[in-house]
């Protein structure tokens, strides 16, 4: 953000005297003219030693010209800032600071120039990052992802309208105003013209996509950044012009990548841990998805669909099998499948046969607490040593160690099925 008069005064230890000090400084200009306004553009911090600053109407002229502040140098023509100037600045709301002789005017110019350069660099960096993010979205997921990513970067709303003015993709659609009047006004014999205007305090951009007007990108933001909007528009032109062939190519690429994952090969761009989701149709969100064997598969950590347990890239094949099992069981997550897997006839009875009723009840509670001794003993109302003895007795009866995750899983399923 640009440096304000107050921030500049604090940075250089300049005494603050009057007026509104919250305005950003666009430039610094030193002058002793009685009326410097013909040489100003607005947004300046004006520096003077006061040769003509006490003339009638001086402060009012500066305010009308858009000057954001006045720095009055003392120790040259005046030992202190004249009280009359302080009163005039207070009445007009012009920020007024004292510039002692030991603070040269050039130091103020350098401070503002440095702040402006830093702000411009930050803006360029942000624009560059946004351009890369938009390009990734375009390459990976297409038109809808570009619109959503644009809306996120500008912290506002964005909508892609088709040639008839109907929304196709949008980010924050509830914030999009009725643009019918503006679109109608901008229509020409050759189609829509691009425009930028302000609507209810929001900066609005309308960008026609391509010479054949395949659509219109409409954007609203409190922080206008035409560079980001222009990048998104250019990417959308390319995406729309090649939509059909590019979409088919992307689908085939994602399908090939998913086949690689099923074969145990890694691909770039996936999170470290995720779930395998089965969904009804290809998503608009910026996530990895692919079509395989009649399924639409999404690999992400959270989504609306039938889900596997959490896996990494090496476990995609297992996750895909789990998701299909969950769907076949009519459930939503693999965790819900725990007590619903089909067991062979007689499995539970055969596994639990060596265990008496007390041992079975003990194991049911202990396994429900994931093998944690203290909470299981508390629920059972026994000392944890007693609990350990019962678990050891179960191991002896089964002739197997309960340190085995496989045995624990089998026992949990068998005990769950027995309780139904």
N, C-alpha and C positions, 0 to 999 in steps of 0.2 A: 504494500500500500504506500502511496506517496506520503512524504513527511509533512506533518502539519506545522503551523506556526508555533503551537505550544511545544511540540516535540523538538523543534529546532531550538527554541529558546532554552529548553531544559538541557539539550545537548551542549550548548555553548555558554550556559549559565548567564543568559540575558535576562535582566529584570523585566517582568511582565507588568504592564501598566493599565491596559484597558482593552475592551472590545472582545469580539469573538475570535478565539485563537484556535478553533477546531478545524479550520479550512486547510486543505492541502496546498502546498506551495508548488506551483508549476515552474517557476523560474525566479531569479533574483535580478533586480535592476536598480542601479544607482543613478540618481538624478538630483539636480538642484533647480530644475525648471519649475516655474510657478504653475504650469499646466502641462504635465508630462503625458496626459491621457492620449493624445494623438499617436504616441509611440508605443502604446501598450496593447496587449491582446486579451488581458484578463488572466487572473490566476497568479499574478506576480506578487512577490514580497518586495516592496519599494524601500530603498535605503537612501537616507538623506541626512545632511548635517544641519538642515533647518534654515537655509538661506531664504527660502520662499515658502516654507511650510506653514507660516502663521498668517498667510493672506486669506482673506475671506473666501469661503467656499472650497478651500483646498481639500479638506477631508471628504466633503460631499462629492467632489469631482472624482476622487480616487475610488470611492465606493461605487459610483455609477459606472466606472470603467472596469469594474470587477477585480480590483486590487484586493488581495486576501489579507494583507498586513503591511504595516509600516514600521521600519526599524529606524529609530532616531539616534544618530550618533552624538554623543556628548564628549566634552573635553576639547572641542575644536571651536565652534562658534557659540555653543551653549554649555554651561557647566551641568545643567539639569534639563530635563525635558520640560518645556513650558507648560504650566498648568492648563492654559487655555487649549492647547493641543490635546492634552489628556482628556479634558472635558468633551471636546468635539469628537474625539475618537470613541469615547464611551457612548455618547448620544447616537452616533451613526453606526455603532456596532463594528467599527474597524479595529482589528487586532493591532495593538500598539506595544512595541517592546523597546527598551533602551539598549543601545549598543555602546558600551563604554569604549573609551579611546584604545584601551589595551586589546580590544577585539577588532582587528581590521576587517573592513567590509569584505575583503577577498576571502577571509576565513569562512564567512557566511556563504559566499558564492560556492566555495569548494564543498562545504558540507551539504548544500542542496544538490549540487551536481553529483556528488557521490551517492546521495540517497536516490536520486532519479536514475542513475546508472544501475544501482542495485535493484531497484524496482523493475527497470526494463529487463535486466537479466533474469530476474525471477519470472517475469511474464513470458519471456522467450523460452525459459526452461519448462514452464508449465505448458505452453503451447506445444513444445516439442514432445513432452510426455503424452499429452492428449492426442497428438497426431499418431504416435506409435500405438497407443491403446485403441484408437479408432481403426487403424489399419489392421491390427490383430483381430478385432471384432469382425471386420469386413471379410478377412481371409478365412477366419475360422467358422463364423456363424451367419454371415450375410446381412441383409438389409435391416431386419428388425433389431439385431444386436448393435448396429451402428447408431440407430436412433436412440436406443436406450443408453448406450455409453455416452453419447453426446449430451443427453439430458443430465446424466450424472456429473459430467465434467463442468458443465456451465451452472450446475446447481439451480436448475429451472425446469421448464417443460420443453418438450420437443415432439413434433408430430410430423409424420410423412403422409401427405395427402396425395391421392391419385389425381389423374387429369381432370376428373369431375369434381374435385374438392372434397372427396370423402376420405376420412382417416383410414390408413392402412396399418401403420405401426405408431405407437406413442409411448412416451415416458411422462409420467404424472398427468395422465389425460384429464383428471378432474380440474386441473389448473388451466387447461387450454380454453381461452375465451372464444366467443363466436367471431370468426374471422370472415364471415360471409361478405360483409360490407367492404372490407379491405381488399379481399380477393376480386370482388366485382369492380371496385374502383381501379385496380391495377391491370385489369384485362385490357388488352389492346387488340388490334386487328391481327397481329401475329401471335397472340397468346398472352401469357402472363409476363409482366415485367418484375424483376427482383426489386426488393425495397427494404428499407430499414426505417422504423418509426417507433414512437413511444406510445404505449397504450396503458392507461391506468397506472402509470409509474413504472411499467415494465418495458425494457427494450425488446422490441420484436423484430426478428429478421424473417423475411420471406425470400427463399432462394428457389428459382425455377431450375429444375434438374434436366439439363440437356436442351439442345436447340429444338428438339421435338416435343418438349414439355411433357416428359413421361410422368411428372409429378411435381409437387412443391414441398420443400422442406420448410416448416414453420418452427421458429424457436423463440422462446421468451425467457429472459434472464435479467436479474438485477446487476449482473457483472458482465457487460458485453465484451465478447472476444471474437471479433470477426474472423481472425485466423483459424480458430477452431471450427467455427461454423462453415467456413469455406472448405476446409479439409473434409469435413463430414459430407458436404454437398458433392465434392468431387468424387469421393468414394462411393456415394450413392448413385451418381451418374454411371460410374463403371459397373456397379453391382446390378443396376436395373437394365443397363444395355446388354449385359451378358447373363441375365438372371437364369434363364432356362438351362443353358449349357453349363454355367458355373455351378448351379444348384445340383445338377446331375453329377458333375465331377466331384463336388464336395461330398455328396452322399456316398459315392463309390470310394473316395479316399477314407472316409470315416469307417465304412464297412470293412475296408482292407485293414485299417488300423485295429479294429475290433477283432478281426480274425488273427492278427498278430498277437494281441493280448491273450486270446484263447489258447494260442500255441505257446504262451509263456514268454513272448518277446516284449520288450519295453517300448513305449512310445513317449514322445515329449508332450508336455503341457498338462499332465494330469496331477491332481493333488497327491500327497504322500499316502493318505488313507481316504477311502471313499466307500460308498455302497453301490451295488448294481441295482438299478431301478428298471422295471418294465412299465412303460407308459402307453397310453392309447394312441398318441400321435406325436410327430416330431415337435419338440418344444421350441418356443421363441427365445428362451433365455440363453445367455452366453455360457453354455455348459457343453461338455463332450457328449454327443449322442450319435448313435449309429443304428442302422437297420440290419437285422440278422435273423435269418430263418423265420421270417414273418413277424418278428418282434421289433419294437422300437426300444432300444436300450440306452439308458442315461447313466453316466458314471460321475457321481458327485456325492457330497456329504449329506445333502438334504434336498428332497424333492417330493412332489406329490405323485406317488405311484407305489407299486408292489416292490418291496425292498429286500435285499439280501442282508447278511451280517456285514460288518465292516471288513474290508479287504484292502490289500495293496495290489500293485500291478501283477505280482506273481500269483495272486489268488483270484483273478477275474473269472477264470473258467469255473472255479468252485462257486463264486458269487452268482454267476449266471445260472448254474444248476439250482442253487438255493432259491433264487428269485422265482424260477419256474415252479419249484416245489411249493413255494408260498402261494403263488397264483392258483395252482392246481387245488390247494387246500382251501381256497376262498378266503385267505387271510391277507394282511397288509405287510407284515414284517416277519423276518426270519425268527425274531425273538418270540413272536406269538406261536410259532410252529413247534416250540419246545415240547409241549404236552400233547401235540396233535399228530405226531408222526405215527404212521401205521407200524405196529409191531407184529412179528410172526406169532401165530397161535402158540400159546403155552410158554412164550418167552419170559414174561414177568413171573409166572408161577414157578418156572424152573430156576430162575435166578434167585428168587427170594426164598425158596424152599428151605435152605439151611438156617434161615434167620427166624428167631422167635418174634412175637408181637412187640415186645419191649425194644428189641434191637431195631426192628423196622421203624417204629415210631421215633427212636433216637436218630436214626440215619435221615429220616424225612426232615427233621428239624435242622440237623447239622448241615445237610446239603443245601437247605433253603438259605442258610447263612454263609454259603460258599466255603464251608470248612472252617469258619472262624469259631474258636473254642468258647471264648467268654460269652458272646451274645447267645450262642446255642445253649450253653449250660444255664444261663439265666432264664431262658424261655422254658427249658425243661425242669427248672427248679432243682438242679443237682449241682454238686461241686464239679469243677472242670476235670479233676482227676477221675471222678466217676464217669464222666463223659468219655474221657480218653480210654478208660478200661472197656467201656461198651463198644467203642469203635474198634479197639484192638480185638475184642471178641468177635466182632463181625468179620474182620480180616481173617481170623483163624477159621471161622466157619466157612468162608468163601474160598479160603486158600489163595487169596489175591490181595495185593496191596491197594489200599484206598488212596495212595498217592497218585495213582493212575487216573488222569483226566477221563480216559475212556471208560473205566469202571464206574467212576462217579456219574458220568452221563447215563450209562446203562441203568444204574441203580435209580437215578432220579426219574427216568422214564418209566421204569418198572413200578416204582413206588407211586408215581403219579397215576399210572393206569390202574393200579390196585385200588386207589382211593376213589375212583370214579364209580 
